[in-house]
Amino acid sequence: MTNFDEPADPSTHPDIDPHLWLEEVEGDAALAWVRAQNERTLGELQNDPRYAGLEAAALDVLTADDRIPYGTIRGGWMYNFWQDDEHVRGLWRRTPLDSYRTADPDWEILLDVDALAEAEGANHVFKGAKVFRRKGGETYRCMLSFSDGGKDAITQREFDIASRSFVDGGFETPEAKQGAEWLDDDTLLIATDWGLDASTLTESGYPYVVKRWERGTPLDDAVEVLRGTPGDVGVFAFTMENEDGKLLSGAVQADTFFTSTYWLFTDSGPVQFPIPPKSTPNGISNGRLLLSLEQDWEVGGLQFATGDLVAFNLGHFLDTHTIDTVELVFRPTESQAVSGIAVAAGGTLLAITENVVGRILRLEPGNDGWKTTPIDLPGSGDVAITFADRDEQLVLVNYEDFLTPTSLLALDSVSGTLDVLKTIPPRFDTDGLIVEQLMATSSDGTQIPHFVVRQVDAPFDGTTPTLLYGYGGFQVPLNPSYSGTIGRNWLEHGGAFVMANIRGGGEFGPTWHQAGLTTDRQRVYDDFIAVGESIISSGLTSAAHLGIMGGSNGGLLMGVMLNQRPDLWNAVVIQVPLLDMLRYHVLLAGASWVDEYGSPDDPVERAFLERTSPYQNFDPELAYPTPLFVTSTKDDRVHPGHARKMAKKFEDAGLAFWYYENIDGGHSAAANQTEAAKRTALEYTYLMNQLS
């Protein structure tokens, strides 16, 4: 791997890449180029007369006092992390649950992150709390996580809730990509970079050694309980509370991004769960461990299919370390996918999507198999279980659709009744807007769903400015959601919004995702092209008025679309992208994604990547639309060098492009809501310039 202490000599690299120096994340030459591009882009787009209004609208939405304060319920308290224009870095706070139900909760401030950052002279971004609670008692200790500017790498520090202060001499870790789990008051399971003689991070940059750390001892004296290999994606500790109150502990060894080995820690050492590598434990219910399958499984003479939810007797496994009988809990149809499982004090709930619309089912075992009972919801939109705990009867459910403001619902896990805890007021004018779910035919005949949000009287003469959004990877679904920023900054200005449910995502379960892996990924690209062609053929818009947007894996999609169909769109927003697909696996977390994209070290998979990689397939003679690249210096997941190098090719060819790199921000390219509003305003100013 190239040493980036100084700009690399391209003659030493087999691919002769003259832009390797831009991979030096905080190198002087690279940052000088970044700052010059930022100055040019900001100078133009921020001086556009529409920019100020778009930024103000985005900031109003993102920092509104009447946003829903999401959180977790612990011992009668609702815990929440809150950011607004006054508290840019945020407040960690709590309120009694009865107070939370009121219009104006009485919040107790536990930690002011802005004040902490100022006092310590640090660029703290709050990354969450891992709490410890005595059974049936008060949550009183936690490990708080902070990152420098929004990176995935974090530090962890023990915090006492009663005194609202960090614990003097408590647990504290240096910066690394890491994770910790409480075993008891005085013991943590921790996976981090131990780095005594050499790094104990995988090739993907994640830990692979889990240790038990006792209070009052140095971190270096922690006792190893499981070791993976540098070739793993990572190894991470977990805990599960059994129904008898006993805490079970173990670790998941992510052999690849999609295959894992689960280990149970016992007095005699780690014991492997005898489950398929492509499967995920989802909680304990009625004495069974629930398991979702991402592959077919034959066990005990029974056949289970990819996408099934199954269960087996946990007590038998704990006693014998074997599985006796596996039961089918739920089998989705071709139009369904399991999206979440919640185990609460009063029962078990299953969230699914059906034709990309959310549903919630109550799960109960019976003499003739598991039964499902649907729970009535407010409408046909996206449903997500945001909180559930086996010690809490209340389950929190988020509901929204494209035109319905988001609501937080309280679901009683015993009775199944729903009531509204919180809802946001309308963020944009929906009068005259309609939502359609349509189908496009991909190159192999597969029907690709997509949602279109538009004015009911939009002229079908090809003139409507239209934004098409896509992702298509890692089994991540795109579901109907309410976005105040899209509404205020695009729909209210007469634009149409289209969301494509292309293969590679999780809208129809694991098979929908697996259809677009590695050398089959052209299907994902063809699906997106088919949606673009379909909305143009409908007459809603035309290539001159059609723009596309996507981030991360969706940024790769945008880069491919630039090369494969530059004639089909007139604006391309490329957010925190992967673009150099012949080097992605040696940059930051890239090695963890070879199961998704294919390996450049495999001759067959490399041949496909060579044909599709945006960076390598850039053609200075093509009539490209002017793209906007958006990335972050602090992104330690997807390397900013991808966006930098592709933009530099545009610069070298004398082609028009815009480029903005947030110096902070992590993989979201925004470390706080103020920066998020700025990035959003830049994107929509650009889109209006290109598509109006």
Secondary structure as UniProt FT lines:
FT   HELIX           10..12
FT   TURN            14..15
FT   TURN            18..19
FT   HELIX           20..23
FT   TURN            25..26
FT   HELIX           28..45
FT   TURN            46..47
FT   TURN            49..50
FT   HELIX           51..62
FT   TURN            65..66
FT   STRAND          71..74
FT   TURN            75..76
FT   STRAND          77..82
FT   STRAND          91..96
FT   HELIX           97..100
FT   STRAND          108..112
FT   HELIX           113..120
FT   STRAND          124..133
FT   TURN            135..136
FT   STRAND          139..148
FT   TURN            149..150
FT   STRAND          154..160
FT   TURN            161..164
FT   STRAND          165..166
FT   TURN            168..169
FT   STRAND          172..176
FT   STRAND          179..184
FT   TURN            185..186
FT   STRAND          187..191
FT   TURN            203..204
FT   STRAND          209..214
FT   TURN            215..216
FT   HELIX           219..221
FT   STRAND          223..227
FT   TURN            230..231
FT   STRAND          234..241
FT   TURN            243..244
FT   STRAND          247..254
FT   STRAND          260..266
FT   TURN            267..268
FT   STRAND          269..272
FT   STRAND          279..285
FT   TURN            286..287
FT   STRAND          288..293
FT   STRAND          297..299
FT   TURN            300..301
FT   STRAND          302..304
FT   TURN            306..307
FT   STRAND          309..313
FT   HELIX           314..320
FT   STRAND          326..330
FT   TURN            334..335
FT   STRAND          336..344
FT   TURN            345..346
FT   STRAND          347..354
FT   TURN            355..356
FT   STRAND          357..366
FT   TURN            367..368
FT   STRAND          369..374
FT   STRAND          382..387
FT   TURN            390..391
FT   STRAND          394..400
FT   STRAND          407..412
FT   TURN            413..415
FT   STRAND          418..423
FT   TURN            431..432
FT   STRAND          433..441
FT   TURN            443..444
FT   STRAND          447..455
FT   TURN            456..457
FT   STRAND          466..469
FT   TURN            474..475
FT   HELIX           484..489
FT   HELIX           491..493
FT   STRAND          496..500
FT   TURN            503..504
FT   TURN            507..508
FT   HELIX           510..514
FT   TURN            515..516
FT   HELIX           518..520
FT   HELIX           522..537
FT   TURN            538..539
FT   HELIX           543..545
FT   STRAND          546..551
FT   HELIX           553..564
FT   TURN            566..567
FT   STRAND          571..575
FT   TURN            581..583
FT   HELIX           584..586
FT   HELIX           588..593
FT   HELIX           594..597
FT   TURN            600..601
FT   HELIX           603..612
FT   TURN            614..617
FT   TURN            620..621
FT   STRAND          627..632
FT   TURN            633..634
FT   HELIX           641..652
FT   TURN            653..654
FT   STRAND          658..662
FT   HELIX           666..668
FT   HELIX           673..691
//
